[in-house]
Amino acid sequence: MSDFQALSGLGQIADDYDVLLCDIWGVVHNGREGYRAATEALELFRSDHGPVILISNSPKPSVSIPMSFAEMGLHGEFYDAIVTSGDATIHELAKRAPGPAFKIGPERDDVLYENLELHFSDMADASFISCTGMFEDDEHPDDYIDMLTEGRDAGLPMICANPDVKVRVGGKVIYCGGALAEVYKKLGGEVIFAGKPHAPIYGLARAWTQELLGYHPPDDRMLCIGDNIFTDLLGAQEQDLDCLFIQDGLYGDTSRKFKTLLHENGISARYMASELSW
């Protein structure tokens, strides 16, 4: 694994790329407030270099994301398209409709199911599990072991709409759907992912790139930006794309810890910055 290059801003390398695939949570906002320096950097890239596709592991369909931007005071033309894990997951859910499904996740994620002819039931009658996250943000994955063991014993596959294990909300770290998926896998259950770092969501992003540019740029002209080692960085690596890692403290505040995690997991990053700015 080669060492990463520390950047003071996106402007240092903008000329090297024709399109950005940029994560949202942890890069553009922290779940409660937006980062104006980040949106300004994306606006500048769009004005002089090429399109920006936001690529998120949100379990919600992409059409619902701009509303959350407005609620956090994020305005401006800083992106051309949005692709979410929810978008990629809808196809997996539709293949299994009408189910029934056992649903795990907060009510705020129910927008994922709005246009699906999908029925829900208790675990005993379900044909699969659909997971968007914890029921409550203050819960721990271990709280779900009994429930997930029941699903494992019934041989139910889990479709995980958000592969992220944890995110930072303001100053607090909360667990996501990916944490439950990891528990389910350890119990011996089958898990199906569509979001980062898995291929389906990148297929949607590449389709948008073709739509916006009118051609497929070479991989070395596409840059991923994200703050999660095991979704953003790993996904970029598996797609053979460069990545700018935003070190927001999710893995600790030292570059040494970051590099150790990369080395231990065989993951590389070309660039690193403390925040996304120009």
VOPAGU-2260 file (C-alpha; in pm, 1 decimal, decimal comma):
REM VOPAGU-2260
SITE   aa  ch    i         X         Y         Z
SITE  MET   A    0       0,0       0,0       0,0
SITE  SER   A    1     145,6     334,2    -102,1
SITE  ASP   A    2     136,5     635,1     128,9
SITE  PHE   A    3    -129,4     898,7      71,0
SITE  GLN   A    4     -70,7    1258,3     -34,5
SITE  ALA   A    5    -196,0    1519,6     210,8
SITE  LEU   A    6    -392,8    1799,0      44,5
SITE  SER   A    7    -479,0    2147,8     162,2
SITE  GLY   A    8    -768,4    2164,6     -83,4
SITE  LEU   A    9    -940,0    2005,0    -380,1
SITE  GLY   A   10    -805,8    2279,1    -606,1
SITE  GLN   A   11    -458,7    2120,5    -593,3
SITE  ILE   A   12    -573,3    1821,0    -798,3
SITE  ALA   A   13    -892,9    1940,9    -971,1
SITE  ASP   A   14    -728,1    1962,7   -1313,8
SITE  ASP   A   15    -653,9    1589,8   -1299,0
SITE  TYR   A   16   -1021,2    1484,5   -1297,1
SITE  ASP   A   17   -1332,9    1517,6   -1511,5
SITE  VAL   A   18   -1593,8    1396,9   -1261,2
SITE  LEU   A   19   -1633,0    1360,9    -884,7
SITE  LEU   A   20   -1818,5    1084,8    -700,4
SITE  CYS   A   21   -1863,0    1251,5    -363,2
SITE  ASP   A   22   -1999,4    1105,5     -40,8
SITE  ILE   A   23   -2252,1    1314,0     153,0
SITE  TRP   A   24   -2258,9    1229,9     525,8
SITE  GLY   A   25   -1925,7    1324,0     682,5
SITE  VAL   A   26   -1814,5    1522,0     377,8
SITE  VAL   A   27   -2098,9    1761,3     290,3
SITE  HIS   A   28   -2270,6    1756,2     630,9
SITE  ASN   A   29   -2257,4    1580,7     969,6
SITE  GLY   A   30   -2624,1    1488,3     991,1
SITE  ARG   A   31   -2717,9    1813,7    1161,8
SITE  GLU   A   32   -2536,4    2096,3     986,2
SITE  GLY   A   33   -2382,5    2148,4     646,5
SITE  TYR   A   34   -2021,7    2224,8     560,0
SITE  ARG   A   35   -2018,2    2536,5     345,9
SITE  ALA   A   36   -1651,1    2496,7     252,2
SITE  ALA   A   37   -1736,6    2157,3     102,8
SITE  THR   A   38   -2028,5    2278,3    -107,2
SITE  GLU   A   39   -1822,9    2575,2    -227,7
SITE  ALA   A   40   -1544,5    2338,8    -336,0
SITE  LEU   A   41   -1794,2    2123,7    -527,3
SITE  GLU   A   42   -1943,6    2433,5    -692,3
SITE  LEU   A   43   -1598,4    2544,4    -807,2
SITE  PHE   A   44   -1521,5    2201,0    -948,1
SITE  ARG   A   45   -1852,3    2200,4   -1138,9
SITE  SER   A   46   -1793,2    2545,4   -1282,8
SITE  ASP   A   47   -1448,1    2475,0   -1428,0
SITE  HIS   A   48   -1388,9    2099,4   -1445,4
SITE  GLY   A   49   -1689,3    1867,9   -1467,3
SITE  PRO   A   50   -1995,6    1716,6   -1301,8
SITE  VAL   A   51   -2036,4    1617,8    -938,9
SITE  ILE   A   52   -2233,1    1304,2    -857,0
SITE  LEU   A   53   -2319,9    1263,7    -490,6
SITE  ILE   A   54   -2300,9     895,1    -394,9
SITE  SER   A   55   -2443,2     808,1     -56,1
SITE  ASN   A   56   -2519,5     502,1     153,7
SITE  SER   A   57   -2842,8     662,9     266,7
SITE  PRO   A   58   -3117,1     397,3     264,0
SITE  LYS   A   59   -3357,0     655,6     122,9
SITE  PRO   A   60   -3425,1     712,5    -249,6
SITE  SER   A   61   -3217,7     993,1    -397,6
SITE  VAL   A   62   -3525,0    1209,0    -463,8
SITE  SER   A   63   -3563,7    1259,1     -87,1
SITE  ILE   A   64   -3209,1    1386,8     -26,8
SITE  PRO   A   65   -3244,3    1750,6    -142,7
SITE  MET   A   66   -3509,7    1806,5     125,1
SITE  SER   A   67   -3257,3    1713,6     394,2
SITE  PHE   A   68   -3010,7    1960,1     239,8
SITE  ALA   A   69   -3265,7    2238,4     270,0
SITE  GLU   A   70   -3337,4    2147,1     632,6
SITE  MET   A   71   -2966,9    2185,2     713,1
SITE  GLY   A   72   -2938,5    2515,1     526,8
SITE  LEU   A   73   -2737,4    2368,5     238,3
SITE  HIS   A   74   -2815,0    2562,2     -76,0
SITE  GLY   A   75   -2643,6    2626,8    -405,3
SITE  GLU   A   76   -2571,6    2428,7    -718,0
SITE  PHE   A   77   -2305,8    2194,4    -583,5
SITE  TYR   A   78   -2410,1    1869,8    -753,2
SITE  ASP   A   79   -2547,0    1737,0   -1081,7
SITE  ALA   A   80   -2698,3    1408,7    -965,4
SITE  ILE   A   81   -2747,7    1198,0    -653,5
SITE  VAL   A   82   -2722,2     819,9    -625,0
SITE  THR   A   83   -2805,9     640,9    -300,0
SITE  SER   A   84   -2787,0     293,7    -156,5
SITE  GLY   A   85   -3165,2     324,6    -138,3
SITE  ASP   A   86   -3181,7     359,4    -517,6
SITE  ALA   A   87   -2969,3      48,8    -563,8
SITE  THR   A   88   -3159,8    -143,5    -295,4
SITE  ILE   A   89   -3502,6     -76,9    -446,2
SITE  HIS   A   90   -3416,3    -313,0    -733,1
SITE  GLU   A   91   -3328,5    -590,3    -487,6
SITE  LEU   A   92   -3650,7    -536,7    -293,4
SITE  ALA   A   93   -3864,6    -524,0    -607,6
SITE  LYS   A   94   -3733,3    -865,5    -713,6
SITE  ARG   A   95   -3870,5   -1006,8    -388,6
SITE  ALA   A   96   -4205,8    -824,0    -380,2
SITE  PRO   A   97   -4464,5    -872,6    -244,3
SITE  GLY   A   98   -4262,1   -1048,7      24,3
SITE  PRO   A   99   -4368,7   -1047,9     297,7
SITE  ALA   A  100   -4068,8    -883,9     462,2
SITE  PHE   A  101   -3967,0    -831,4     822,4
SITE  LYS   A  102   -3867,6    -465,4     851,0
SITE  ILE   A  103   -3587,1    -334,9    1072,4
SITE  GLY   A  104   -3526,6      39,7    1081,1
SITE  PRO   A  105   -3666,9     375,8    1192,1
SITE  GLU   A  106   -3990,6     515,2    1051,2
SITE  ARG   A  107   -3799,7     798,2     882,2
SITE  ASP   A  108   -3661,5     542,2     634,7
SITE  ASP   A  109   -4004,2     415,5     524,6
SITE  VAL   A  110   -3983,3     638,7     217,4
SITE  LEU   A  111   -3772,2     355,8      72,3
SITE  TYR   A  112   -4085,4     142,7      37,2
SITE  GLU   A  113   -4330,2     401,2     -97,7
SITE  ASN   A  114   -4336,1     281,8    -460,0
SITE  LEU   A  115   -4290,3     -88,9    -390,7
SITE  GLU   A  116   -4572,7    -341,7    -376,0
SITE  LEU   A  117   -4417,9    -489,5     -64,1
SITE  HIS   A  118   -4597,4    -635,9     236,9
SITE  PHE   A  119   -4460,1    -666,5     588,7
SITE  SER   A  120   -4506,0    -930,0     857,3
SITE  ASP   A  121   -4354,0   -1061,2    1176,8
SITE  MET   A  122   -4036,9   -1269,7    1153,2
SITE  ALA   A  123   -4219,2   -1604,3    1160,5
SITE  ASP   A  124   -4413,5   -1527,7     841,2
SITE  ALA   A  125   -4147,1   -1329,6     650,5
SITE  SER   A  126   -3958,8   -1446,1     343,2
SITE  PHE   A  127   -3669,6   -1202,2     398,7
SITE  ILE   A  128   -3547,4    -919,0     623,1
SITE  SER   A  129   -3519,9    -559,5     502,0
SITE  CYS   A  130   -3283,7    -352,9     716,8
SITE  THR   A  131   -3223,2      22,1     691,8
SITE  GLY   A  132   -3076,4      70,2    1040,1
SITE  MET   A  133   -3159,3      51,2    1408,8
SITE  PHE   A  134   -3509,9     126,1    1529,5
SITE  GLU   A  135   -3362,5     392,6    1760,9
SITE  ASP   A  136   -3036,1     584,5    1719,2
SITE  ASP   A  137   -2914,4     510,2    2072,5
SITE  GLU   A  138   -2931,3     131,6    2032,6
SITE  HIS   A  139   -2634,8    -105,6    2000,0
SITE  PRO   A  140   -2605,7    -392,4    1748,3
SITE  ASP   A  141   -2583,6    -644,0    2032,4
SITE  ASP   A  142   -2938,8    -546,5    2130,0
SITE  TYR   A  143   -3055,1    -728,0    1815,7
SITE  ILE   A  144   -2879,9   -1062,9    1860,5
SITE  ASP   A  145   -3191,5   -1254,1    1969,2
SITE  MET   A  146   -3397,3   -1105,4    1685,5
SITE  LEU   A  147   -3130,4   -1174,8    1425,1
SITE  THR   A  148   -3075,1   -1526,0    1556,4
SITE  GLU   A  149   -3443,4   -1594,2    1494,3
SITE  GLY   A  150   -3403,7   -1472,6    1134,8
SITE  ARG   A  151   -3091,4   -1683,5    1088,2
SITE  ASP   A  152   -3267,7   -1993,1    1220,8
SITE  ALA   A  153   -3552,4   -1931,5     974,7
SITE  GLY   A  154   -3303,0   -1908,1     687,4
SITE  LEU   A  155   -3409,8   -1554,2     592,8
SITE  PRO   A  156   -3175,4   -1345,9     374,0
SITE  MET   A  157   -3122,3    -985,1     485,8
SITE  ILE   A  158   -3123,3    -699,6     237,9
SITE  CYS   A  159   -2921,8    -419,5     397,1
SITE  ALA   A  160   -3008,1     -78,7     255,3
SITE  ASN   A  161   -2721,5     101,6     432,7
SITE  PRO   A  162   -2384,1     -77,9     447,7
SITE  ASP   A  163   -2232,5     191,1     673,2
SITE  VAL   A  164   -2145,3      48,1    1014,7
SITE  LYS   A  165   -2141,8     384,6    1190,6
SITE  VAL   A  166   -2161,9     756,5    1119,8
SITE  ARG   A  167   -2095,7    1071,6    1317,0
SITE  VAL   A  168   -2405,8    1281,5    1394,1
SITE  GLY   A  169   -2286,7    1612,2    1528,4
SITE  GLY   A  170   -2046,5    1505,2    1803,1
SITE  LYS   A  171   -2196,1    1157,6    1850,4
SITE  VAL   A  172   -2123,7     831,0    1666,9
SITE  ILE   A  173   -2428,6     612,5    1597,2
SITE  TYR   A  174   -2457,9     265,1    1448,0
SITE  CYS   A  175   -2613,5     206,1    1106,4
SITE  GLY   A  176   -2764,1     -84,0     913,4
SITE  GLY   A  177   -2422,1    -219,7     825,0
SITE  ALA   A  178   -2356,5    -290,2    1193,5
SITE  LEU   A  179   -2662,4    -517,1    1207,4
SITE  ALA   A  180   -2557,0    -680,5     880,5
SITE  GLU   A  181   -2215,7    -760,0    1029,6
SITE  VAL   A  182   -2382,0    -924,8    1330,5
SITE  TYR   A  183   -2610,5   -1122,5    1099,6
SITE  LYS   A  184   -2315,4   -1245,7     893,7
SITE  LYS   A  185   -2128,5   -1352,7    1208,6
SITE  LEU   A  186   -2437,7   -1548,8    1312,6
SITE  GLY   A  187   -2426,6   -1726,4     976,7
SITE  GLY   A  188   -2704,2   -1532,7     803,4
SITE  GLU   A  189   -2702,0   -1428,8     437,3
SITE  VAL   A  190   -2669,4   -1054,0     367,4
SITE  ILE   A  191   -2727,4    -877,8      36,1
SITE  PHE   A  192   -2578,3    -529,4     -15,0
SITE  ALA   A  193   -2623,7    -278,3    -298,2
SITE  GLY   A  194   -2456,8      34,2    -155,0
SITE  LYS   A  195   -2088,2     122,5    -118,9
SITE  PRO   A  196   -1846,4     -56,7    -140,7
SITE  HIS   A  197   -2050,9    -294,8    -358,4
SITE  ALA   A  198   -2079,4    -269,7    -735,4
SITE  PRO   A  199   -2451,5    -186,8    -793,6
SITE  ILE   A  200   -2433,9     170,5    -662,6
SITE  TYR   A  201   -2124,0     242,1    -872,4
SITE  GLY   A  202   -2307,5     110,7   -1176,7
SITE  LEU   A  203   -2575,6     373,9   -1117,0
SITE  ALA   A  204   -2311,4     644,5   -1069,8
SITE  ARG   A  205   -2132,8     547,2   -1391,8
SITE  ALA   A  206   -2465,2     558,7   -1577,4
SITE  TRP   A  207   -2510,0     917,0   -1457,9
SITE  THR   A  208   -2156,0     998,1   -1569,7
SITE  GLN   A  209   -2241,9     879,0   -1919,9
SITE  GLU   A  210   -2563,5    1082,1   -1913,1
SITE  LEU   A  211   -2394,5    1402,4   -1795,9
SITE  LEU   A  212   -2076,9    1390,2   -2004,3
SITE  GLY   A  213   -2201,1    1197,8   -2306,8
SITE  TYR   A  214   -1913,8     952,3   -2272,2
SITE  HIS   A  215   -1746,9     725,4   -2017,5
SITE  PRO   A  216   -1433,7     898,2   -1883,8
SITE  PRO   A  217   -1132,5     676,0   -1816,6
SITE  ASP   A  218   -1109,2     556,1   -1459,6
SITE  ASP   A  219    -804,0     771,2   -1391,9
SITE  ARG   A  220   -1014,7    1083,1   -1462,2
SITE  MET   A  221   -1272,1     999,1   -1193,4
SITE  LEU   A  222   -1217,5    1089,2    -827,0
SITE  CYS   A  223   -1408,4     951,1    -528,9
SITE  ILE   A  224   -1434,8    1154,8    -208,0
SITE  GLY   A  225   -1543,8    1006,8     123,5
SITE  ASP   A  226   -1483,5     966,6     495,2
SITE  ASN   A  227   -1541,9     593,4     546,7
SITE  ILE   A  228   -1255,4     348,4     502,4
SITE  PHE   A  229   -1472,8      41,7     457,9
SITE  THR   A  230   -1726,4     190,1     215,4
SITE  ASP   A  231   -1583,6     495,3      35,4
SITE  LEU   A  232   -1217,3     394,7      18,9
SITE  LEU   A  233   -1273,8      23,9     -32,1
SITE  GLY   A  234   -1538,5      90,7    -296,2
SITE  ALA   A  235   -1310,5     325,8    -487,5
SITE  GLN   A  236   -1028,1      72,4    -470,7
SITE  GLU   A  237   -1247,3    -209,6    -601,0
SITE  GLN   A  238   -1363,5      16,5    -885,9
SITE  ASP   A  239    -999,5     112,6    -961,7
SITE  LEU   A  240   -1068,3     480,7    -889,9
SITE  ASP   A  241    -859,4     738,4    -703,1
SITE  CYS   A  242    -997,7     849,2    -368,0
SITE  LEU   A  243    -965,0    1154,8    -146,2
SITE  PHE   A  244   -1016,2    1050,8     214,7
SITE  ILE   A  245   -1174,5    1312,2     443,8
SITE  GLN   A  246   -1046,4    1249,7     796,2
SITE  ASP   A  247   -1334,9    1372,1    1011,6
SITE  GLY   A  248   -1240,7    1179,3    1326,0
SITE  LEU   A  249   -1456,4     873,1    1264,8
SITE  TYR   A  250   -1147,6     652,1    1304,1
SITE  GLY   A  251    -961,5     871,4    1549,0
SITE  ASP   A  252    -780,1    1197,2    1508,9
SITE  THR   A  253    -433,7    1082,1    1406,3
SITE  SER   A  254    -305,6     998,4    1060,7
SITE  ARG   A  255    -102,6     714,8    1215,4
SITE  LYS   A  256    -420,7     534,2    1324,7
SITE  PHE   A  257    -570,0     592,6     981,6
SITE  LYS   A  258    -265,9     446,5     804,4
SITE  THR   A  259    -262,8     149,1    1040,9
SITE  LEU   A  260    -626,0      71,8     960,6
SITE  LEU   A  261    -553,6      95,0     589,9
SITE  HIS   A  262    -253,2    -134,8     618,9
SITE  GLU   A  263    -433,6    -392,0     832,9
SITE  ASN   A  264    -722,8    -411,6     589,1
SITE  GLY   A  265    -527,8    -387,4     262,7
SITE  ILE   A  266    -699,8     -63,4     160,5
SITE  SER   A  267    -523,1     224,4     -13,1
SITE  ALA   A  268    -596,9     592,7     -53,2
SITE  ARG   A  269    -425,3     836,5    -286,0
SITE  TYR   A  270    -512,7    1160,7    -103,3
SITE  MET   A  271    -614,6    1277,8     240,7
SITE  ALA   A  272    -748,7    1603,8     384,4
SITE  SER   A  273    -903,0    1706,9     716,3
SITE  GLU   A  274   -1206,7    1848,9     536,7
SITE  LEU   A  275   -1332,1    1906,6     185,4
SITE  SER   A  276   -1244,1    2258,9      75,6
SITE  TRP   A  277   -1099,6    2427,3    -228,7
